[in-house]
Amino acid sequence: MAQASPTLLQVTRYLEAEPEPAEVLPVLAAQADLVLVEGYKHSPLPKIVLADARADPISVNTSRVIAWVSRSPLDADQPVFRPGQVEDLGRFILDYVAHAAKKS
């Protein structure tokens, strides 16, 4: 399915299964400076985890966690942000991406 207007081009692709990030990211990277991925907790992508003390612990590869977002204090080796710290988290993400780009 496709939709076009003077200010929009949208192409929808229907797939038989959820694609892996390695399949999707190259397509998105051609048109975006930054891609934030939600889900894929078992992928090797760097992760920012939303921690909720009331929820059951999620199974996530913590070796790839670069930051946490939590309403309650959290003892972690990575930075912990509160839900309202949107600007601080945004700066952290941009700094992380800039540092990663220098490594490659």
Number of C-alpha atoms within 10 A of each C-alpha: 7 8 9 9 7 5 5 8 9 10 9 8 7 7 7 5 6 7 9 10 13 10 9 10 14 10 10 12 11 8 9 9 7 11 10 9 13 9 8 12 19 12 14 12 14 16 23 23 19 16 18 14 12 6 7 8 9 11 8 14 14 14 9 16 18 17 21 20 20 17 14 13 12 16 8 9 10 12 15 23 21 15 13 11 11 11 9 12 20 11 11 16 17 13 12 13 13 11 11 10 9 7 7 5
